[in-house]
Amino acid sequence: MILSVEVIGAVVAAVLLGLFVFGLRRRLIQRSGGTFDCSLRLAPPEGSEPGGKGWVYGVARYSGDRVEWFRVFSYAPRPRQVLERHAIEVEGRREPHGTEELALLSDAVVLACEHRGLRLELAMSDDALTGFLAWLEAAPPGQRVNVA
């Protein structure tokens, strides 16, 4: 009986510790400011129908001439994707279609991009999109910027 109470107590303590570390990571990411909610997915091949699969919810953070993208549901201290300003090419924007509306936040706009030959899509709010495009256009003189 006492052993089962100890095991249950240890499991509850482990779950609480995991939730605490999870919340602490999010606070550390947002501590420096310049963060916004941003879902990401590697873009499907050209010509295929967009769908709701592959979207990963995350938080993006401006860091100088880079945007660092972190998965929300992860304990990793490092960003999953790092996008350099000079290497991002915006190919277009669109509203979510079909099942994407269920996979993304309600006010999301999808931005199709290419970064170093990798096609990807970013989904963010209209306000975050305005800030992201302004950040791209604010590149230092001499840097090529492609904003659709």
C-alpha positions in Angstrom: 0.0 0.0 0.0 2.7 2.4 1.0 4.7 1.5 -2.1 1.8 2.3 -4.4 1.3 5.7 -2.7 5.0 6.4 -3.2 4.9 5.4 -6.9 1.8 7.5 -7.5 3.5 10.5 -5.7 6.6 10.0 -7.9 4.6 10.0 -11.1 2.6 13.1 -10.1 5.9 14.9 -9.1 7.4 13.9 -12.5 4.4 15.2 -14.4 4.4 18.5 -12.5 8.2 18.9 -13.1 7.7 18.2 -16.8 4.9 20.8 -17.0 7.1 23.3 -15.1 10.0 22.8 -17.4 7.7 23.1 -20.4 6.4 26.4 -19.2 9.8 27.7 -18.2 11.1 26.9 -21.7 8.3 29.0 -23.3 9.1 31.9 -21.0 12.8 31.7 -21.8 12.0 31.8 -25.5 9.7 34.8 -25.1 12.0 36.6 -22.6 13.9 38.6 -25.2 10.7 39.7 -26.9 10.0 39.8 -30.6 8.1 36.5 -30.6 4.9 35.5 -32.5 2.8 32.4 -32.9 3.7 30.7 -36.2 2.9 27.3 -37.5 5.3 25.8 -40.0 5.3 22.9 -42.5 7.5 21.8 -45.3 5.6 22.7 -48.4 4.0 19.9 -50.5 5.3 19.5 -54.0 4.3 22.1 -56.5 0.9 21.5 -58.1 -0.5 19.4 -55.3 -3.6 20.3 -53.4 -2.9 22.0 -50.0 -4.1 20.0 -47.1 -4.1 20.2 -43.3 -1.4 17.6 -42.8 2.1 18.4 -41.7 1.5 21.6 -39.8 3.4 22.0 -36.6 2.4 24.7 -34.1 5.3 26.8 -32.9 6.7 30.2 -31.8 9.0 32.3 -33.9 11.5 34.8 -32.5 13.3 37.6 -34.3 17.0 37.4 -33.6 18.9 40.0 -35.6 18.9 39.0 -39.2 17.3 35.6 -38.4 14.0 34.2 -37.4 14.3 31.2 -35.0 11.4 28.8 -35.0 10.7 26.6 -32.0 8.1 23.8 -31.7 5.7 24.6 -28.9 5.3 21.0 -27.8 9.0 20.3 -27.2 11.6 20.5 -24.5 14.4 21.3 -27.0 16.3 24.5 -26.0 17.4 25.2 -29.6 15.2 26.3 -32.5 14.0 23.6 -34.9 14.4 26.0 -37.9 16.5 29.1 -38.4 15.6 31.3 -41.3 18.1 34.0 -42.4 16.6 37.2 -43.8 18.7 37.3 -46.9 17.9 33.7 -47.8 14.1 33.9 -47.5 12.1 34.3 -50.7 8.4 34.9 -50.3 6.4 33.2 -53.1 2.9 34.2 -52.1 0.2 34.3 -49.5 -3.2 32.6 -49.3 -6.0 31.8 -46.9 -6.1 28.3 -45.4 -8.1 25.8 -47.4 -10.3 22.8 -46.3 -8.7 20.9 -43.5 -6.0 23.5 -43.0 -8.7 25.7 -41.3 -8.9 23.1 -38.6 -5.1 22.6 -38.3 -4.3 26.3 -38.0 -5.3 29.1 -35.7 -8.5 30.8 -36.6 -7.1 34.1 -38.1 -4.1 32.5 -39.8 -2.7 33.6 -43.2 -0.4 31.1 -45.0 2.8 32.5 -46.5 4.6 30.3 -49.1 8.4 30.8 -48.9 11.6 29.3 -50.0 14.7 29.3 -47.8 18.0 28.0 -49.3 16.1 25.8 -51.8 13.7 24.4 -49.1 10.1 25.2 -49.8 8.1 25.8 -46.6 4.9 27.4 -45.5 4.4 29.7 -42.5 1.0 30.3 -41.0 0.6 33.3 -38.8 -1.9 36.0 -37.8 -2.5 39.0 -40.0 -0.7 41.3 -37.5 2.3 38.9 -37.3 2.4 38.7 -41.1 2.6 42.5 -41.3 5.5 42.5 -38.8 7.3 39.6 -40.6 7.1 41.3 -44.0 8.2 44.6 -42.5 11.2 42.8 -41.0 12.0 41.3 -44.4 11.8 44.7 -46.1 14.0 46.3 -43.4 17.0 44.4 -44.6 20.3 46.4 -44.5 21.3 48.1 -47.7 22.7 45.8 -50.4 20.8 42.7 -49.3 18.4 41.3 -51.8 14.8 41.0 -50.5 12.0 39.2 -52.3 8.6 40.0 -50.8 5.6 39.0 -52.8 
